[in-house]
Amino acid sequence: MPLKIAILVREETTKRCTGKGCLRSFFEKTESFARYRGQHVELVAFFHTGGDLDHKLAKLKKSGVEVIHLSTCLRGKDPNYHRFIEQVSRDFTVVGYTHGSEEAKVPSPFPVSSKG
């Protein structure tokens, strides 16, 4: 039986990104997906953060998804990255990126505000 995986991407990025980097890494089993070499894995969903995320996660759980990769764009550009980790990790194993370096700049969970 295959390990079922999903990829969560940043909604704003989907307006201009084809998903090529995430999907290439998945299908070639490179970068964050290298951990699955030699295993049968199935990509069940490629979905974005917009809308009712709890509903989406419940549907994925029903579908047997075990692991959700947060996209590299989500990690690098979304100030809510840490909140997504917390939300998704309630029911799934979370991998915090899809492609590129495992070590990368992550948005602070406590954004600095400036008062002028």
C-alpha distances in whole Angstrom, upper triangle without the diagonal:
4,7,9,13,16,19,23,26,29,31,34,32,31,34,35,31,29,26,26,26,23,21,23,21,18,18,20,18,21,23,21,18,19,17,14,15,13,10,7,9,9,13,13,17,20,23,26,28,30,31,29,27,26,25,23,21,21,19,17,16,16,13,11,12,12,14,17,20,23,25,28,30,29,30,33,35,34,36,34,31,31,31,28,26,28,27,23,22,23,20,18,18,20,21,24,24,23,25,29,30,28,31,33,36,34,36,38,37,41,42,46,48,52,55,57
4,6,9,13,16,19,22,26,28,31,29,27,31,31,28,26,22,23,22,19,17,19,18,14,14,16,14,18,20,18,14,16,14,11,12,11,8,5,5,6,10,11,14,17,20,23,25,28,28,27,24,24,23,21,19,20,18,15,15,15,12,10,10,10,12,14,16,20,21,24,26,26,26,29,31,31,33,31,28,28,28,25,24,25,24,21,20,22,18,16,15,17,18,21,21,19,21,25,26,24,28,30,32,31,33,35,34,38,39,43,45,49,52,54
4,6,10,13,17,20,23,25,28,27,25,29,29,26,24,21,22,21,17,16,18,16,13,14,16,13,16,17,15,12,14,12,9,12,12,8,6,5,6,9,10,13,15,18,21,22,25,26,25,22,21,21,19,16,17,16,13,13,14,11,9,8,7,8,11,13,17,18,21,24,23,23,26,28,27,30,27,24,25,25,22,20,22,21,17,17,18,15,12,12,14,14,18,18,16,19,22,23,21,25,26,29,27,30,31,31,34,36,39,42,45,48,51
4,7,11,14,17,20,22,25,24,22,26,27,24,22,19,20,19,16,15,17,16,12,13,16,14,17,18,15,12,15,14,11,14,15,11,9,6,5,6,6,9,12,14,17,19,22,22,21,18,18,18,15,13,14,13,9,10,11,8,6,5,6,7,9,11,15,16,19,22,21,22,25,26,25,27,25,22,23,23,19,18,20,19,15,15,17,13,11,11,13,13,17,17,15,18,22,23,21,25,26,28,26,28,30,29,33,34,38,40,43,46,49
4,7,10,13,17,19,22,20,19,23,23,20,19,15,17,16,12,12,15,13,10,12,15,12,15,15,12,10,13,12,11,14,15,12,11,7,6,5,6,7,9,11,14,16,19,20,19,16,17,17,14,12,14,13,9,10,13,10,9,5,6,5,6,8,11,13,16,18,17,18,21,22,21,24,22,19,20,20,16,15,18,16,13,13,15,13,10,10,10,10,13,13,12,15,19,20,18,22,22,24,23,24,27,26,29,30,34,36,40,43,45
4,7,10,13,15,18,17,16,19,20,17,16,13,15,15,11,11,14,13,10,13,16,14,16,16,13,12,15,15,13,17,18,16,14,10,8,6,6,5,6,8,11,12,15,17,16,13,14,14,11,10,13,11,8,10,13,11,10,7,8,7,5,6,9,10,14,15,14,16,19,20,19,21,19,16,18,18,14,14,16,15,11,13,15,13,10,11,10,10,12,12,11,14,18,20,18,21,21,23,21,22,24,24,27,28,32,34,37,40,42
4,6,10,12,15,13,12,16,17,14,13,10,12,12,8,9,12,11,9,12,15,14,15,14,11,11,15,15,14,17,20,18,16,13,11,8,8,6,5,6,8,10,14,16,16,13,15,15,12,11,15,14,11,13,16,14,14,10,11,9,6,5,6,7,10,11,11,12,15,16,15,18,16,14,16,16,12,13,16,14,11,13,16,15,12,12,10,9,10,9,8,11,15,17,16,19,18,20,18,19,22,21,25,25,29,31,34,37,39
4,7,9,12,11,11,14,16,13,14,11,14,13,10,12,15,14,13,16,18,17,17,16,14,14,18,18,18,21,23,21,20,16,15,11,11,8,6,5,5,7,10,13,13,10,13,14,10,10,14,14,11,14,17,15,16,12,13,11,7,6,5,6,10,10,8,10,13,13,12,15,13,11,13,13,9,11,13,12,10,12,15,14,12,13,10,10,10,9,9,13,16,18,17,19,18,18,16,17,19,18,22,22,26,27,30,33,36
4,6,9,7,7,11,12,10,11,9,12,12,9,11,15,14,14,17,19,18,18,16,14,15,19,20,20,23,25,24,23,19,17,14,14,11,7,6,5,6,9,13,14,12,15,16,13,13,17,17,15,17,20,19,19,16,17,14,10,9,6,5,8,7,6,9,11,11,10,13,12,11,14,14,11,12,15,14,13,15,18,18,16,16,13,12,11,10,10,12,15,17,16,18,16,17,15,15,18,18,21,21,24,26,28,31,33
4,6,5,7,10,11,10,12,11,14,14,12,15,17,17,17,20,22,21,21,19,17,19,22,23,23,26,29,27,26,23,21,18,17,14,11,9,6,6,8,12,14,12,15,17,14,15,19,19,17,20,23,22,23,19,20,17,13,12,9,7,9,6,5,9,10,8,7,11,10,9,13,13,10,13,16,15,14,17,19,20,18,18,15,15,13,12,12,14,16,18,18,19,16,16,14,13,16,16,19,18,21,22,25,28,30
4,5,5,7,10,10,12,12,15,16,14,16,19,20,19,22,24,24,24,22,21,22,25,26,26,29,32,30,28,25,22,19,18,14,11,8,5,5,6,9,12,11,15,16,14,15,19,18,18,21,23,22,23,20,22,19,16,15,12,11,13,10,9,12,13,11,10,13,12,12,16,15,13,16,18,16,16,19,21,21,20,21,18,18,16,15,15,17,19,21,22,23,20,19,17,16,19,19,21,20,23,23,26,28,30
4,5,6,8,9,12,12,16,16,16,18,20,21,21,24,26,26,25,23,22,23,27,28,28,31,34,32,31,27,25,22,21,18,14,12,9,9,9,12,15,15,18,19,17,19,22,22,22,24,27,26,27,24,25,23,19,17,14,12,13,10,9,13,13,10,9,13,13,13,17,17,15,18,20,19,19,22,24,25,23,24,21,20,18,17,17,18,19,22,22,23,20,19,17,16,19,19,21,19,21,22,24,26,28
4,5,6,6,9,9,12,12,12,15,17,18,18,21,22,23,22,20,19,21,24,26,26,28,31,30,29,25,24,20,20,17,13,11,9,10,11,15,18,16,20,21,18,20,23,23,21,24,27,25,27,23,24,21,18,16,13,10,11,7,8,12,11,9,10,14,14,14,18,18,16,18,21,20,19,22,25,25,23,23,20,19,17,15,14,15,16,19,20,21,18,17,16,16,19,20,22,20,23,24,26,28,30
4,5,5,7,8,11,12,12,13,16,17,17,19,21,22,22,21,20,21,24,26,25,27,30,29,27,24,22,18,18,14,11,9,7,10,10,13,16,16,19,19,17,18,22,21,20,23,25,23,25,22,23,21,17,16,14,11,12,10,11,14,14,13,13,17,16,16,20,19,17,19,22,21,19,23,25,24,23,23,20,20,18,16,15,16,18,21,22,23,21,21,19,19,22,23,25,23,26,27,29,32,33
4,6,9,10,13,15,15,16,19,20,21,22,24,25,25,24,23,24,27,29,29,31,34,32,31,27,25,21,21,18,14,13,11,12,12,15,18,18,22,22,19,21,25,24,23,26,28,26,28,25,27,25,21,19,17,15,15,12,13,17,16,14,15,18,18,19,22,22,20,22,25,23,23,26,28,28,26,27,24,23,21,19,18,19,21,23,25,26,23,23,22,21,24,24,26,24,27,27,29,31,32
4,7,9,11,13,14,15,17,19,20,21,23,24,23,22,22,23,26,28,28,30,33,32,31,27,25,22,22,19,15,14,13,15,15,18,21,21,25,25,22,24,27,26,25,28,30,28,30,27,28,25,22,20,18,14,15,12,14,17,16,14,15,19,20,19,23,24,21,24,27,25,24,27,30,30,28,28,25,23,21,19,17,17,19,22,23,24,22,22,21,21,24,25,27,25,27,28,30,32,33
4,6,8,9,10,12,13,15,16,17,19,20,19,19,19,20,22,25,25,26,29,28,27,24,22,18,19,16,13,13,12,14,15,18,21,20,24,24,21,22,26,24,23,26,28,26,27,24,25,22,19,17,15,12,12,10,12,15,14,13,15,19,19,18,22,23,20,22,25,24,22,25,28,27,25,25,22,20,19,16,14,14,15,19,20,22,20,20,20,20,24,25,27,25,28,29,31,33,35
4,5,8,9,9,11,13,14,15,17,18,18,18,18,18,21,24,23,24,27,26,25,22,20,16,17,15,11,12,12,16,17,20,22,21,24,24,21,22,25,24,22,25,27,25,26,23,24,22,19,17,16,13,13,12,14,17,17,17,18,22,22,21,24,25,22,23,26,25,23,26,28,28,25,25,22,21,20,16,14,14,16,20,21,23,22,22,22,23,26,27,30,29,31,32,34,37,38
4,6,6,6,8,10,11,12,14,15,15,15,15,15,18,20,20,21,24,23,22,18,17,13,15,12,9,10,11,14,16,19,21,19,22,22,19,20,23,22,19,23,24,22,23,20,21,18,15,13,12,9,11,10,12,15,15,15,17,20,20,18,22,22,19,20,24,23,20,23,25,24,22,21,19,17,16,13,10,11,13,17,18,20,19,20,20,21,24,25,28,27,30,32,34,37,38
4,6,5,6,8,10,10,12,14,13,14,14,14,17,19,19,20,22,22,21,18,17,14,16,15,11,14,15,18,20,23,25,23,26,26,22,23,26,24,22,25,27,24,25,21,23,20,17,15,15,11,12,12,15,17,17,17,19,23,23,21,24,25,22,23,26,26,23,25,28,27,24,23,21,18,18,14,11,10,13,16,18,20,19,21,21,23,27,28,31,30,32,34,36,39,41
4,6,5,6,9,10,11,12,10,10,11,12,14,17,17,18,21,21,20,18,17,15,17,15,12,15,15,18,20,23,25,23,26,26,23,23,26,25,22,25,27,25,25,21,22,18,16,13,13,9,9,10,13,14,14,16,18,21,21,19,22,23,20,21,24,24,22,23,27,26,22,21,18,16,15,11,8,7,9,12,14,17,16,18,18,20,24,25,28,28,30,32,34,38,39
4,6,5,6,9,10,10,10,10,9,9,12,15,15,16,19,18,18,15,14,11,14,12,9,12,13,15,18,21,22,20,22,23,19,19,23,21,19,21,23,21,21,17,18,15,12,9,10,7,8,10,12,13,14,15,17,20,20,17,20,21,18,18,21,21,18,20,23,22,19,18,15,13,12,9,6,6,9,13,13,16,16,18,18,20,23,24,27,27,30,32,34,38,39
4,5,5,6,8,9,10,11,11,10,13,15,14,15,18,17,16,13,12,9,12,11,9,12,14,17,20,22,23,21,24,24,20,20,23,21,18,21,23,20,20,17,18,15,14,11,13,10,12,13,15,16,18,19,20,23,23,20,23,24,20,20,24,23,20,22,25,23,20,19,17,15,15,12,9,9,13,16,17,20,19,22,21,23,27,27,31,30,33,35,38,41,43
4,5,5,6,8,8,10,11,10,12,15,14,14,17,17,16,14,14,12,15,15,13,16,18,21,23,26,27,25,27,27,23,23,26,25,22,24,26,23,23,20,20,18,16,14,15,12,13,15,17,18,19,20,22,25,25,22,25,26,23,23,26,26,23,24,27,26,23,21,19,16,17,13,10,9,11,15,16,19,19,22,22,25,28,29,32,32,35,37,39,43,44
4,6,5,6,5,6,7,6,8,11,11,12,15,15,15,13,13,12,15,15,13,16,18,20,23,26,27,24,26,27,23,22,25,24,21,23,25,22,22,18,18,15,14,11,13,11,11,14,16,16,17,19,21,24,24,20,23,24,21,20,24,24,21,22,25,24,20,18,16,13,14,11,7,6,9,12,13,16,17,20,20,23,26,27,30,30,33,36,38,42,43
4,6,5,7,8,8,6,8,10,9,10,13,12,12,9,10,8,12,12,11,14,17,19,22,25,25,22,24,24,21,20,23,21,18,20,22,19,18,15,15,13,12,10,12,11,13,15,16,17,19,21,22,25,24,21,23,24,21,20,23,23,19,20,23,21,18,16,15,13,14,11,8,9,12,15,15,18,19,22,22,24,27,28,31,31,34,37,40,43,45
4,5,8,11,11,8,10,12,10,10,12,12,11,10,10,9,13,14,13,17,19,22,25,27,28,25,27,27,23,23,25,23,20,22,24,20,20,17,18,16,15,14,16,15,16,18,20,21,22,24,25,28,27,24,26,28,24,23,27,26,23,24,26,24,21,19,19,16,18,15,11,12,15,17,18,22,22,25,25,28,31,31,35,35,38,40,43,46,48
4,5,9,11,8,8,11,10,9,12,12,13,12,13,13,16,17,16,20,22,25,27,30,31,28,30,30,26,25,28,26,23,25,27,24,22,20,20,17,17,15,18,16,16,19,21,21,22,25,26,29,29,25,27,29,26,25,28,28,25,25,28,26,23,21,20,17,18,15,12,11,14,16,17,20,21,24,25,28,31,32,35,35,38,41,43,47,49
4,7,8,5,5,8,7,6,9,10,11,10,12,12,15,16,16,19,21,24,27,29,30,26,28,28,25,24,26,25,21,23,25,22,20,18,17,15,15,13,16,15,15,19,20,20,21,24,25,28,27,24,25,27,24,22,26,26,22,22,25,24,20,18,17,14,16,13,10,10,13,14,14,18,20,23,23,26,29,30,33,34,37,40,42,46,48
4,6,5,4,8,9,8,12,13,14,13,15,14,18,18,17,20,22,24,27,30,30,27,29,30,26,25,28,27,23,25,27,25,23,20,19,16,16,13,15,14,14,17,19,18,19,22,23,26,26,22,24,26,23,22,25,26,23,23,26,25,21,19,17,14,15,12,9,8,10,11,12,15,17,20,21,24,27,28,32,32,35,37,40,44,45
4,5,5,8,10,11,15,15,17,15,17,16,19,19,17,20,21,22,26,29,29,26,28,29,26,24,27,27,23,25,28,25,24,20,19,16,15,12,13,12,11,14,16,15,16,19,21,23,23,19,21,23,21,19,23,24,21,21,24,24,20,17,15,11,12,9,7,5,6,7,8,11,13,16,17,21,23,25,28,28,31,34,37,40,42
4,6,7,9,11,14,14,15,13,15,14,17,16,15,17,18,20,23,26,26,23,24,26,23,21,24,24,20,21,24,22,20,17,15,12,11,8,10,10,10,14,14,13,15,18,19,21,21,17,18,20,18,16,19,20,17,17,21,20,16,13,11,8,9,7,5,6,8,9,7,11,13,16,16,19,22,22,26,27,30,33,35,39,41
4,5,6,8,11,11,12,10,12,11,14,15,14,17,19,21,24,26,27,23,25,26,22,20,23,23,19,20,23,20,18,15,14,11,11,9,12,12,12,16,17,16,18,21,21,24,23,19,21,23,20,18,21,21,18,18,21,20,16,13,12,9,11,9,7,8,11,12,11,15,16,20,19,22,25,25,29,30,33,36,39,42,44
4,5,6,9,10,12,11,14,14,18,19,18,21,23,24,28,30,30,27,28,29,26,24,27,26,22,23,26,23,21,18,17,14,15,13,15,15,15,19,20,19,20,23,24,27,26,22,23,25,23,21,24,25,21,21,24,23,19,16,15,12,14,12,10,10,12,12,12,15,17,21,21,25,27,28,31,32,35,38,41,44,47
4,6,9,9,11,11,14,14,18,19,19,21,23,24,28,30,30,26,27,28,25,23,25,25,21,21,24,22,19,17,14,12,13,12,15,16,16,20,20,19,21,24,25,27,26,22,22,24,22,19,22,23,20,19,22,20,16,13,13,11,13,13,11,12,14,14,12,16,18,22,22,25,27,27,31,32,35,38,41,45,47
4,6,5,8,7,11,12,15,17,17,20,23,24,28,30,29,26,26,27,24,22,24,23,20,20,22,20,17,15,13,11,13,13,16,17,18,21,22,21,23,26,26,29,27,24,24,26,23,21,23,24,20,19,22,20,16,14,14,12,15,14,13,14,16,17,15,19,21,24,24,27,29,29,33,34,38,40,43,47,49
4,5,8,9,12,14,18,19,20,23,26,28,31,33,33,29,30,31,27,25,28,27,23,23,25,23,20,18,17,15,17,16,19,19,20,23,24,23,25,28,29,31,30,27,28,29,26,24,27,27,24,23,26,24,20,18,18,16,18,17,15,15,17,18,17,21,23,26,26,30,32,32,36,37,40,43,46,50,52
4,7,9,13,15,18,21,22,25,28,30,33,35,34,31,32,32,29,27,29,27,24,24,26,23,20,19,17,17,19,18,22,22,23,27,27,27,29,32,32,35,33,30,30,32,29,27,29,30,26,25,27,25,22,19,20,18,21,20,18,19,21,22,21,24,27,30,30,33,35,36,39,40,44,47,49,53,55
4,6,10,13,15,18,20,23,26,28,31,32,31,28,29,29,26,24,25,24,20,20,22,19,16,15,14,14,16,16,20,21,23,26,26,26,28,31,31,33,31,28,29,30,27,24,27,27,23,22,24,22,18,17,18,17,20,19,17,19,21,22,21,24,27,30,29,32,34,34,38,39,42,45,48,52,54
4,7,10,13,16,18,21,24,26,29,30,30,27,27,27,24,22,23,22,18,19,20,16,14,13,13,13,16,16,20,21,23,26,26,26,29,31,31,33,32,28,29,30,26,25,27,27,23,22,24,21,18,17,18,18,21,20,18,19,23,24,23,26,28,31,30,33,35,35,39,40,43,46,49,52,54
4,7,9,12,14,17,20,23,26,27,26,23,24,23,20,19,20,18,15,16,17,14,12,10,11,10,12,13,17,17,20,22,22,23,26,28,27,30,28,25,26,26,23,22,24,23,19,19,21,19,15,14,15,15,18,17,15,17,20,22,20,24,26,28,27,30,32,32,35,36,40,42,45,49,51
4,6,9,11,15,18,21,23,24,24,21,22,21,18,17,18,16,13,14,15,11,11,9,11,10,12,13,16,17,20,22,22,23,25,27,26,29,27,24,26,26,22,21,24,22,19,19,21,18,15,15,16,16,18,17,15,17,21,23,22,26,26,29,28,30,32,31,35,36,39,42,45,48,50
4,6,8,11,15,17,20,21,21,18,19,19,15,15,16,14,11,13,15,11,11,9,11,10,10,11,13,14,17,19,18,20,22,24,23,26,24,22,23,23,20,19,22,20,17,18,20,17,14,15,14,14,16,15,13,15,19,21,20,24,24,26,25,27,29,29,33,33,37,39,42,45,47
4,7,10,13,16,18,18,18,16,17,15,12,12,13,11,8,11,11,8,9,7,10,10,10,12,14,15,18,20,19,21,24,24,23,26,24,22,23,23,19,19,21,19,16,17,19,16,14,15,15,15,18,17,15,18,22,24,23,26,26,28,26,27,30,29,32,33,37,38,42,44,47
4,6,10,12,14,15,15,13,15,14,10,10,13,10,8,11,13,10,11,9,12,11,9,10,12,12,16,17,16,18,21,21,20,23,21,19,21,20,16,17,19,17,14,16,18,16,14,15,14,15,16,15,14,17,20,23,22,25,24,26,24,25,27,26,30,30,34,35,38,41,43
4,7,10,13,14,15,13,15,15,11,12,15,13,11,14,16,14,15,12,14,12,10,10,10,10,13,13,13,16,18,18,17,21,19,17,19,19,15,16,19,17,14,17,19,17,15,16,14,14,15,13,12,14,18,20,20,23,22,23,21,22,25,25,28,28,31,33,36,38,40
4,7,9,10,11,10,12,12,9,10,13,12,10,14,16,14,16,13,15,13,10,11,10,10,14,13,12,15,17,17,15,18,16,15,18,17,13,15,17,15,13,16,18,17,15,16,15,15,15,14,13,16,19,22,21,23,22,23,21,21,23,23,26,26,29,30,33,36,38
4,6,8,10,8,12,12,9,11,14,14,13,16,18,17,19,16,17,15,12,12,10,10,13,11,10,13,15,14,12,15,13,13,16,15,11,14,16,14,13,16,18,17,16,17,15,16,15,14,14,17,19,21,21,23,21,21,19,18,21,20,23,22,26,27,30,32,34
4,7,8,6,10,11,9,10,14,14,14,16,19,18,20,17,18,16,12,12,10,11,13,12,9,12,14,13,10,13,10,10,13,11,9,12,14,11,11,15,16,16,16,17,15,16,14,14,15,18,20,22,21,22,20,20,17,16,18,17,20,19,23,24,27,29,32
4,7,7,10,11,10,12,15,15,15,18,20,20,22,19,21,19,16,16,14,14,17,14,12,15,17,15,12,14,12,13,16,14,12,15,16,14,14,18,19,19,19,20,18,19,18,18,19,21,24,25,25,26,24,23,20,19,21,19,21,21,24,24,27,29,31
4,6,9,9,9,11,13,14,15,17,18,19,21,19,21,20,17,18,16,17,20,18,16,19,21,18,16,17,15,16,18,15,13,17,17,14,15,18,19,19,19,22,20,22,21,21,22,25,27,29,28,29,27,26,23,22,23,21,23,23,26,27,29,31,33
4,6,5,6,9,10,11,13,15,16,17,19,18,19,19,16,18,17,18,21,20,17,20,22,20,17,18,15,16,18,15,13,16,16,12,13,16,16,16,17,20,19,21,21,22,22,26,28,30,28,30,28,27,24,23,24,22,24,24,27,28,31,33,35
4,5,5,6,9,10,11,12,14,15,17,15,16,16,13,15,13,15,18,17,14,17,20,18,15,16,13,14,15,12,10,12,13,9,9,13,13,13,14,16,15,17,17,18,19,23,25,26,25,26,25,24,21,20,22,19,22,22,26,27,30,32,35
4,5,5,6,9,10,10,12,14,15,14,15,16,14,16,15,18,21,20,17,19,22,21,18,19,15,15,16,13,11,13,12,8,9,12,11,11,12,16,15,18,18,20,21,25,28,29,27,28,27,27,23,22,23,20,23,24,28,29,32,34,37
4,5,5,6,9,10,11,13,15,14,16,17,15,18,17,19,23,22,19,22,25,24,21,22,18,19,19,16,14,16,16,12,12,15,14,13,14,18,18,20,21,22,23,26,29,31,29,31,30,29,26,25,27,24,27,27,31,32,35,37,40
4,5,5,6,9,10,11,13,11,14,14,12,14,14,16,20,19,17,19,22,22,19,21,17,17,18,16,13,15,15,12,11,14,14,12,13,16,15,18,18,19,19,23,26,28,26,28,27,27,24,24,26,23,26,27,31,32,35,37,40
4,5,5,6,9,10,11,9,11,11,10,13,13,16,19,19,17,18,22,21,19,20,17,16,16,14,11,12,13,9,7,10,10,8,9,12,12,15,16,18,18,22,25,26,24,26,26,26,23,23,24,22,25,26,30,31,35,37,40
4,5,5,6,9,10,10,12,13,13,16,17,19,23,23,20,22,26,25,22,24,20,19,20,17,15,15,15,12,10,12,11,9,11,14,15,18,20,21,22,26,29,30,28,30,29,30,27,26,27,25,28,29,33,34,38,40,43
4,5,5,6,9,9,12,14,13,16,17,19,23,23,21,23,26,26,24,25,22,21,22,20,17,18,18,15,13,15,14,12,12,16,17,19,21,22,22,25,29,30,28,31,30,31,28,28,30,27,30,31,35,36,40,42,45
4,5,5,6,5,9,10,10,13,14,17,20,21,19,21,24,24,22,24,21,19,20,19,15,16,16,14,11,13,13,10,10,12,13,16,18,19,18,22,25,27,25,28,27,28,26,26,28,26,29,30,34,36,39,42,44
4,5,5,5,7,10,10,14,16,19,22,23,21,22,26,26,24,25,22,21,21,19,16,16,16,13,11,12,11,7,8,11,13,16,18,20,20,24,27,28,26,28,29,29,27,27,29,26,30,31,35,37,40,43,46
4,5,8,10,13,14,17,19,22,25,26,24,26,29,29,27,29,25,24,24,22,19,19,19,17,14,15,14,11,12,15,17,20,22,23,23,27,30,31,29,32,32,33,30,31,32,30,33,35,38,40,43,46,49
4,6,9,12,13,16,18,20,24,25,23,25,28,29,27,29,26,24,25,23,20,20,21,18,15,16,16,12,12,15,16,19,21,22,21,25,28,30,28,31,31,32,30,31,32,31,34,35,39,41,44,46,49
4,6,9,11,15,18,20,23,25,23,24,28,29,27,29,26,24,24,23,20,19,20,17,14,15,15,11,10,12,15,17,20,21,20,24,27,28,26,29,30,31,29,30,32,30,33,35,39,41,44,47,50
4,6,8,11,14,16,20,21,20,21,24,25,24,25,22,20,21,20,17,16,17,15,12,12,13,9,8,9,11,13,16,17,16,20,23,25,22,25,26,28,25,27,28,27,30,32,35,37,41,44,46
4,7,10,13,16,19,21,20,20,23,25,23,25,22,19,19,19,16,14,15,14,11,10,11,8,5,6,9,11,14,16,16,19,22,23,20,23,24,26,24,25,27,25,29,31,34,37,40,43,46
4,7,10,13,15,18,16,16,20,22,20,22,19,17,17,17,14,12,14,13,9,9,11,9,5,5,6,7,11,12,12,16,19,19,17,20,21,22,20,22,24,23,26,28,32,34,37,40,43
4,6,9,12,14,13,13,17,18,17,19,16,13,14,14,11,10,12,11,8,9,11,10,6,6,5,6,9,10,10,14,17,18,16,18,18,20,18,19,21,20,24,25,29,31,34,37,40
4,6,9,11,10,10,14,15,15,17,15,12,13,14,11,10,13,13,10,11,14,13,10,8,6,5,6,6,6,10,13,14,12,15,15,17,15,17,19,19,23,23,27,29,32,36,38
4,7,8,6,7,10,12,11,13,12,9,11,12,8,8,12,12,9,11,14,14,11,11,7,6,5,5,7,10,12,13,12,14,13,14,12,14,16,16,19,20,23,26,29,32,34
4,5,5,6,9,10,10,13,13,10,13,14,11,11,15,15,13,15,18,18,15,14,11,9,7,5,5,8,10,12,12,13,12,13,12,13,17,17,20,20,24,26,29,32,34
4,5,5,6,8,10,13,13,10,13,15,13,13,17,17,16,17,20,21,18,16,13,10,8,5,5,6,7,9,9,11,9,10,10,12,15,16,19,19,22,24,27,30,32
4,5,5,6,8,11,12,10,13,15,13,14,17,18,16,18,22,22,20,19,15,13,10,8,9,9,10,12,13,13,11,11,10,11,15,16,19,18,20,22,25,28,30
4,6,6,5,9,8,6,10,11,9,10,14,14,13,15,18,19,17,17,13,12,9,8,10,11,13,14,13,14,12,11,9,9,13,13,16,16,19,21,23,27,29
4,6,6,8,9,6,9,11,10,10,13,14,14,15,18,19,17,16,12,10,7,7,9,11,11,11,11,11,8,8,6,7,10,11,14,14,17,20,23,26,29
4,6,8,10,8,11,14,13,13,17,18,17,19,22,23,21,20,16,14,10,9,11,11,11,11,11,11,7,6,5,6,10,12,15,14,16,19,21,25,27
4,7,9,8,12,13,13,14,17,18,18,20,23,24,22,21,18,16,13,12,14,14,14,15,15,15,11,9,8,7,10,12,14,12,15,17,19,22,24
4,5,5,9,10,10,12,14,14,15,17,20,21,20,20,16,16,12,12,15,16,16,17,17,16,13,11,9,7,9,10,12,11,14,16,18,22,24
4,6,8,9,10,12,13,14,16,17,20,22,21,21,17,17,14,15,18,19,19,19,18,17,14,12,8,5,7,7,8,7,11,12,16,19,21
4,6,5,6,9,10,11,12,14,16,18,18,18,15,16,13,14,17,19,20,20,19,18,16,14,10,8,9,7,9,10,13,15,18,21,24
4,5,5,6,9,10,11,12,15,17,16,15,12,12,9,11,14,16,17,17,15,15,13,11,8,7,9,8,11,12,15,18,21,24,27
4,5,5,6,9,10,11,13,15,15,14,11,12,10,12,16,18,19,18,16,15,14,13,9,8,8,6,10,12,15,18,21,24,27
4,5,5,6,9,10,11,14,14,15,12,14,12,15,18,20,22,21,19,19,17,16,12,11,11,8,11,13,16,18,22,25,28
4,5,5,6,8,10,12,12,12,10,11,10,12,15,18,20,20,18,18,17,16,13,12,13,11,14,15,19,21,25,27,30
4,6,5,6,9,11,10,10,7,9,8,11,14,17,19,18,16,16,16,15,12,12,13,11,15,17,20,23,26,29,32
4,6,5,7,10,10,11,9,12,11,15,18,21,22,22,19,19,19,18,15,15,14,11,15,17,21,23,27,29,32
4,6,6,8,9,11,10,13,13,16,18,21,23,23,21,22,21,21,17,17,17,14,17,19,23,24,28,30,34
4,5,6,6,8,7,10,11,13,15,19,21,22,19,20,20,20,17,17,18,16,19,21,25,27,30,33,36
4,5,5,6,6,9,11,14,16,20,22,21,18,20,20,21,17,18,19,16,20,22,26,28,32,34,37
4,6,8,9,13,14,18,20,23,26,25,22,23,24,24,21,21,21,18,21,24,27,29,33,36,39
4,7,9,13,15,18,19,23,26,26,23,24,25,26,23,23,24,21,24,27,30,32,36,39,42
4,6,10,12,15,16,19,22,22,19,22,22,23,21,22,23,21,24,26,30,32,36,39,42
4,7,10,12,14,17,20,19,16,19,20,21,19,21,22,20,24,26,29,32,36,39,42
4,6,9,11,14,17,16,13,16,16,18,15,17,18,17,21,23,26,29,32,35,38
4,6,8,11,13,13,10,12,13,15,14,16,18,17,21,23,26,29,32,35,38
4,7,10,11,11,8,10,10,12,10,12,14,14,18,19,23,25,28,32,34
4,6,8,9,7,9,9,11,10,13,16,16,20,21,24,26,29,33,35
4,7,9,9,12,12,14,14,16,19,20,24,24,27,29,32,35,38
4,7,8,11,11,13,14,17,20,22,25,25,27,30,32,36,38
4,7,9,8,11,13,16,19,21,24,24,26,29,31,35,37
4,5,6,10,12,15,18,20,23,23,25,28,30,34,36
4,6,10,11,15,17,18,22,22,25,28,30,34,36
4,7,9,13,15,17,20,20,22,26,28,32,34
4,6,10,12,15,17,17,19,22,25,28,30
4,7,9,12,14,14,16,19,21,25,27
4,6,9,11,11,14,17,20,23,26
4,6,8,8,11,14,16,20,22
4,5,6,8,12,15,18,21
4,6,10,12,16,19,22
4,6,9,13,15,19
4,6,10,13,16
4,7,10,13
4,7,10
4,6
4
